[in-house]
Amino acid sequence: MSSTRVSSETHSLSFEMTDSSSPSEPLRSVFLGVDVGTGSARAGLFDEEGKLLGSSSSPIQIWKDGACVEQSSTDIWLAVCAAVKAACSKAKVDPKEVKGLGFAATCSLVAVDSDSSPVSISWSGDSRRNVIVWMDHRAVEQAERINSSKSPVLEYCGGAVSPEMEPPKLLWVKENLQESWSLVFRWMDLSDWLSYRATGDDTRSLCTTVCKWTYLGHAHVQHVNDKDSRDMEACGWDDDFWEEIGLGDLVEGHHAKIGRSVAFPGHPLGSGLTQTAAKARNFELGLVPGIPVGTSLIDAHAGGVGVIESVPQSETEEHDKEAICNRMVLVCGTSTCHMAVSRSKLFIPGVWGPFWSAMVPEYWLTEGGQSATGALLDHIIENHVSSPHLANQAASQKISVFELLNKMLETMMVERNLSFVSALTEDVHILPDFHGNRSPIADPKAKGVIYGLTLDTSDQELALLYLATVQGIAYGTRHIVEHCNAHGHKINTLLACGGLSKNPIFIQEHADIIGCPIILPRESESVLLGAAILGAVATRKYHSLSEAMKALNAAGQVIHPSKDPKVKRYHDAKYKIFRSLYEQQLSHRSMMAQALA
């Protein structure tokens, strides 16, 4: 089903088959995944068993100016090309061995004109700056106005759009940069733009459009499959919504600027990789023209695809087909996304979704999230007076700052005669909403709180702040899991991927605080694997995305929560304090509003 293409112009579901095999083909088949994150573009090559052969990354430029965070699609493409070439070289993969390609990226907004040249979305007017990055919060006021509309589409994104989604950002550009608004020919999610840049096919992904643009994928397919509705427009866009929020011009031309055609992740695009994108010089990819390219995924959702079937074999027996609905994937990077699927649609206040087929075909996706996790840990560490000293120590020992901090915490636990490391933060409590609360409170105006500061500026004090921040993030995840389970989910197992999942204290604290086992995948680069799976599906080697996931996912280490009852009592107490910190913040906010009235 993942290869189905949904088109609002044809009113039909079509299945396009491609045969990429030939007698002269090398014996090895390799799938390439590309992931564009907040700070870099990465490429990974995987074999037919889902094992990583090699990967590489290339940095991308970012401009930050207050609430505005911007990037360049030109710069991003150059970084993608550099990463792909370096990955092929490191893995000793001949370009002819690459049989399929998939893209994943942050849910950033790209603006291009009719020649596919960048259009500035920046106050600076710099045409290079044509990408509004996912974390950009310039459109908070526009999001509030959109939410006041009470449109039915809002039911499918937790009851409210976030300023990180595309409609508020689009409205901001229209209201503030009129010239740019008139020049834009296509508005695209970054992962869709990458696929378009590679193939020339403007088909958008159900993942991006459903999760970030309010596209109703389930309504679209329902209309397509309903023979009595052939006279109705088979389209998941709600035109009334766009008109009501002041963006009715995006409906023109059968939604030409935001997507006429939408497809399941992994659907093969166009005629594959174009000659221009494939050529080996002039900063292009250096691959063979015509290789299949699958419809894209948002990076967190690619992480879900790359890990959600990474479970011990006993859980994948034929009689346990619904086990996937008891899992939640934590995609832990700059931010953390919490992905869970269900057979029925579950409306959960403050949590994005339900999104139909946005990650796993024919399942409803629930998406929780924390806007700053890896970014918050970096912020806490880098802004402490001891940071340079710790960085020098870590460099001299040839380990990361996180590894050094973890070693310090173990030493401090022994020195203070404590039975578990978590107890070090008895007097330090952190509310991690430094970039607002994405879920389950859905309050972009929420602020971070550090409770328990002293005049101590030592390395050890920084280690305590680091541990308390890790715990605050884990309490936030516990809040999301409990909230989802209270509204119909039955989550009892977590799977984690992303950079933070490689940190043993981060993972153990999550297991202890949430009380669930956490499974780490065999391959740590789950987002790259998820993107590569899109390429594998596009080759038609697999009949569906679900089949490809089961074939290429594999379980690694399992982290179990502590059995010590003292650990549970300790975290239960700290969790109550965590919850109270936000309640106090609301009270204080109200007091100050009254004082300023």
N, C-alpha and C positions, 0 to 999 in steps of 0.2 A: 504493500500500500504506500510505502514511502516514496515510490517512484511516480506516484500520480501527480499529474500537473493539473492545477485548477485555474481555469481561465474565464474571466468575466466576459470575454468577447465571444467565446465559443459555446457557452452554456453546456459544456460537456466535460466528462473526464476522459482524457486520452492517455494511452500508455505507449510511449515511444521507446522502441527497443534498439539497442546498438550492439554490434558485435565487434569487440576490440581485439579478438584473437586472430593470429595469422601463423602460418607454418614457420616463419623466420623469427618469431618472437623469442627473446631470451627465456630461459627456464624460470628465472626469478621474476616475481611480480611484486612491485613495491607501491605503496600508497603514500601520498604526500599530504600532510596537513599543515596549514598555515594559520597562525593565531596572531592577531594584532591586539596587544594589550594597551595599557595606558602609557607605558614607557618604552616599549620595544615591539618589534615584529619578530616572530619566531617561526621556524620551519622544522618539521620533524618527519622522518621517513620510517615507515613501518612495514614489516614483512606480512605474509599471509596468516601468521599466527598472532598478529598484533604486537610483536616485539619491536621495540625501538632500535633502529639501526644507527641512527645518528641525528643530531639536531644542532641548530645554531640560532643565534639571535642577532639583531641589529637595532641600535637605539633609534628612537624617533623623537622629533622635536616637539616641545609643548610650551605654549604661552599661557601664563596665569596672570590675571589682573582682577583681583577681588573675586567676585562670584563668577567671572567669565574665565573659562578654560578652553583653549582652542588649539587645533592642530592643522596640519597641511596634508591633503590627500596625495599630493605629489611626493612629498617627503616620505609618506607612509609607503607608497608603492616602491620607491627606490629602496627603502629598508627591507621590504618583502623580497625584492629581487636579490638583494645582497644575502639575506638569510637563506633563501632557497639554494643559491649557488654554493654557499659555504656548507650547508647541510649535506648536499650531494657530495661535495669534496670530502668532508669528514667521514661520511658513511661509505665512501667508495662506491657510490651508486651511479651507474651510467644513466644519463637522462632517458635513454630508450627503455630502461627498466621501470620507469615511473608510469603506472597504468591508470592512475586516477588521482584527482586533486580536489581538496575541499578547503573552504575558508571559514574561519571564525573570527569574530572581532567584538570589541566593546560596542555597546548600543549608542554610538556617537552618530551625529547627524551631518551628512555631507551635502554640500550645495554645488551643483555644476550647471553650466549654461548649455546651449544647444550644440556647441562643439565639444562638450564634455570637459571644458576648461573650468578651473575653480572660480567660484564667485565668493567674495568676502562676506563673512557673517560677523565681522569684527568691527568694533567702534573705530579701530585703527584704519580701516579701509584697505589693509594689506590683503591683496588677492590670494596670497599663499594661505592665509588663515581662513579656510573654507569648511572647517570641521568644528562643530560644537561638541566638545567632549562629553561623555556620559555624565561625569561628575559636576558639570557646569550647573550652577544654581541661579542663573540670571532670571529665570522665568518663574520664580516663586509666585509672584503676584498674578501672572497669567494662569498658572495652575489653579490658584484659588478661585479665579473667575470661572474657569472651565468647570470646576467641581460644583460651583453654585448652580450650574445649569441643571443638575440632577438628571442628566441624560441616561437612558437605559444602558448605553454602552459602558458606563462607569461601573455597573454591576460586575463586569468581567475584568476589572483591574483593582479589586479590593474595595470598590466604592469610591475611589478617588484616583485621579492621575497624579503622578509625581512630577516635580519639575525636572526630573531626569528623563522623563518620557518625551516623545517627539511633538505631540500637539502643542504643549505650552511653549516649547522652543520655537516652533514655526510661528506661533502667534506673536511671540516677542520680536522676531525678525520683521514680520509684516508691520508691526507698530513702531519699530525703531529704525529700521534700515530699508526704507521704501525703495531706493534704487536697486539694492541687492535683490529684494523681493521680486521686482519686475524682471530681473535678468535671469533668475533661476529657471532652468528647463526641467531639471530633475532634482527632487529631494530624496535622498536614499540613506538607509542605515548603512553604516560603514561596511559590514560584512557583505551586504548586497552590492555595494559599490565595488568591492574587490572582485566579486564574481562577475559583475558587469565589465569591469576593466579587463578581466581575463578572457571573456567570451563574447562580449558585445551583446549579450542577451539581457534584457531589462526585467526578466522575471524576478519577482521578489520572493522572499521566504515566508512561509507561514509563521516561522519562529519570530522573525523581526516584526512583521506587520501585526500579528496578533498580540504580542507581548508589549510592544512599544508604540503602536500607532492606533490602537482600538479597532483593528480589523476583526470582524466576527467570522472566523474560519468555519465554525460549526454551522452558522446560518447559511453561509455560501454553499457548502456541500449539501445541506438539507434541500435548498432550492434546486440545485443541480440534479439531485436524485429524485425529486418530486415531479412526476410526469405531468401533474396537473398545474405545475407552476412554470411551464415552458414559456408563457407569455410574460413572466416576471423577470426583472433583471437579476441574473444569478451573480450576486456580488455581495461580499462581506463588508463593504464600506457602508456606513450609515450616513447617507447624505444629509439627513436632518441634523445630525450632530455637528458636521462641519459647518453647515449654514448657521446654526445657532451660536457657535462660538466665534463667528466672524471670519471663517476660513472657507467660505463657500466657493471661492475661485479654485480651490483644489479639486473640486468635483468635476470641473470642466474637462472635456476631452476624454470622458470615461476614466477619470482619475489618472490621466497621463503623467502628471508630475509626481504622484506618490505610488503608482503601481497599478497597471491594468491587469497584469497576470501574476498570480501567486501560486507557489508550488510547495509540496512537502519537502522537507530537508532531504537532500541526496538526489533529488530529481536531476537528470542530466540536462545541462543548459546548452542551448544552441547546437553548434557543431563542434563543441569542445573548445580547447584552448586555441586562440587565434594565432595567426602567423606573427602578428606584431607583438603580442604578449609573450610568445614562446621563443623568439629569436635569441641567440646566445650572446649577443653583444648589445651595446647601447643601453645597459642597465635593465634589460628585460630578464625573464626568468631562466632562460637557458634550457628549456625543455622542448619536447617534441610537439609540434602543432597537432591539434586534433584530439589530444588525450581528454577523456571525459572529465568534466568539472561539475560537481554536485551543488545543488542549491544550498545556501549557507546556513549557519547557526550563529546566534549570539555566543560569545565566548563561554559564559557560564553554562549555557545549555549544551555546548559542545563538551564541556567537562562532564555534564550529566550523562551524555551519550557515551563518553569514554570510560565511565566508571560504574554506572548503575547496575550492570550485570556482572560486576566483579565480585562475585560471592562464591563461597565454597560450594562444591558440586552438589552437596546434599540438598541445597536450597533450590536447585534448578531442576529437580525431578519433575516429571510430567504432571504429577498430581498437584504440584504446588505453583501453578501458573500465576496465582494472584500475589505471590510473595513480593513481587516488585512494588506492590502498593503499600508495603509495610516499611519501605526504605525511604530515607531522605539523603540526598547528596549535598555535601557541603563543598562548594567551590571556593577555596580560601586563597585570596590574592590581595590586591589593593583594597578591595571590598570582599565581602562574603555573600554568596548567593545560596539559598536553601531550596533545593528542588525536590518536590514529591509529586507522584502521579496517582491518579485514581480512575476507576472505571466510570464513576458518576461525577457530575460536576458539583463541587463543593464551594459555596460562597462564604468566604472567610473575611470578616471586616479587617481592614488594615493590611491584608496580605494580597499580593498581586495574583490575578487569576479569578476564576478558572480559565485557563488558556487551552483551547482544543488543539491537540496534535502539534503543539509548539515545540515539544522535545521528543517524546515517544509517540509515534503515530497511533491515533485512535484512543489515546488516553488523555484525560484532562490533567493539565499541569498546574500545580500550586507553587508559587515562587515567593519565598520570603527573602529578606536581605538585610544586610548591615552595610551602610554606605562607606564606612571607614574601619578597616580592620588591620591589614598590613600597613596601610597608610597611617593609621593611628599609632601602631607600635613604632614605626619610624619616627613619627612626630614626637612621641614621648622620649625616645632615646636621644634623638639628634638635638633636641632643645634643652637637654640637661647639661649642666656645667661640666659633668664628668665624662661627657660623650667623647671628646677628643682623646682623653687618656685611655678610655676603654678601647677605642678604635685602634690606637697604637699597640695596646696590649694584644688585641686579637690578631693584628697583622704580624706581630713578632712571633706569635704562636701558630701562625698560618691557619687560623680558624675564623669563623664568622663571629660578629659581635653577639649574635644570639647564642651560639655555642658557648662563648665565654660567660655570658650571663647565666646560662643554665648550670654551668659548672660552679659558679659563685653561689647560686641558690642552694645547690646540694651541700656545699661546704658550710654555708650559714645554717642550714638545717641541723647538721651534725654539731656545730659549735653551740647552738642554742638548745641542744638536747630535745629536739622536736621529733615526733614519730612520722610526720609526713610534711612534704615541702610546702603544701598549700597553707599551712598554719602560720607561715611567716607573715602573711598579710592580715593578721587579725585586726590591726588598727588602720588599714588602708583600704578604701573602697572607691571604685571608679565606675561612673556611668559613661559608657563609651560613645555617647551621641555627639561627638565633636563635629560631625557633618550632618546633623539631623538624625532622625529616626525613620528608617525606611519601612520597617515592620517590626512588630505588629501594631505599633502606635500610629505610624504614618504621619509623623509630625516633623516636617522639614525644618521647623524653627527650634526644635529641641537642641539643647546645648550639653556639652560634656561637663562632668563633675569629677573633681579629685578631692576626696575627703580623707584627712589625716596627714596633711603636710606639716613638716617641721623645718627648722633651719638647717638640718643635715643636708649636705651637698655631696656626700661621699659616693664612691662606686657602689657600696652596699645599698644605699638608699635608692639609687637608680635601679638596682636589681629588684628591689621591692616594688617600685613603681611599674617596672616591666611585668612582673608576675601579676600584680593587681590588675593591670590592663588586660593581660591574657584572660584572667578570670572574668573581668567585666564583659569581654567579648563572648565568653562561653555562657555567662548568665543571659546575655542577649539571645543567644541561640536556644538556650533552654526555654526562654519566654516564647520564642517562635514555635518551637516543637510543642509545648504545652497548649498554646493557642490553637495550633492546627489540629491537634488531637481532640481538643474540646469542641471542634466544629466538624468532626466526621472522619478525620484521618486516624489511622492506627499505626503510627510510626513507632517501630521498636528497634530499628537498626540504622546506623549512620554509616555513610561511606564518604571519605574525605579525599580531596585532591587539591592541587594548587601548591604554591610555594610554602604557605604556612603549614600545610599538612606534613612537611618534612621536618618540622620542629617537634621533638618528642614531648616537651612540656606542654606545648599548645594542644596537642592531641590528647595527652593523658588528662589534662585539666578538663577538656570538653567531655571525655568519657566519664570522669568522676562527677562532674557537675550535672550532666544530663541523665546519667544513669543508664546509658546504652552502650553496647559494644560499637566500636568504630572500625570499619574495614578499610584498609589501605589497598589500593590496586597494585598489581604486580608492576605495572609501568607507571612511574610517577608523573609522566607528562600526559595526563588524561585529556586536557583540552586539545592538545595536538593530536592525540589519538582520535578523539571525537571528530575533529575536522577531517582526518584521514579516512575515517569510516564513511564520511559523505562521499569522498572520492571513490571508495570501494563500492558503495551502492550504485554510484553513477555508472560504473563499468558493467553493471548487471551480473557481477559475480554472485551477488546475493539478491534474493527476491524482495527483501524488505530491509529497512533500517533495523528492525528488531532482530532479524536473523543475523545481520552483520554484527550487532552489538554482542550477541551471545557468542559469536565465533571469535571475536577479537578482544573482548574484555577478559580479564583474569584476575583472581584474588591474590593478594599478598598477605601482609601481616594483619592480625586482628588485635586491637587494643581493647582490653576489658576494663570496666570500671572497678575501682578498688572495692574489696569486700569488707574493709574496715568500717564498722558503723560510725566511728568517730569522724571519718572523712565525710560521710553523708550528712551527719548532724552539723558539721562545720559549714558545709556548702549550703545547706538549707537555711541556716541563719544568715549567711552572707547574701543569699539570694533575696531574702526578705528586705534586707537593707538596700540592695540593688533596686528593687521595685519601689521602695519608699523614696529614693533619691529623685525619681521622675515626678512622683506625686508632690513632693515638696517644691519641685521646680514649677509645676503648674500653679501651686498656691502662691509662690513668690511672684510669678508672672502676673497673676491676677491682681495682687497687691500693688505692684508697680503701675499697672495699667490704670487702676483707680486713682493712684497718686498723680498721674499725668493727665487724667481726664479733665 
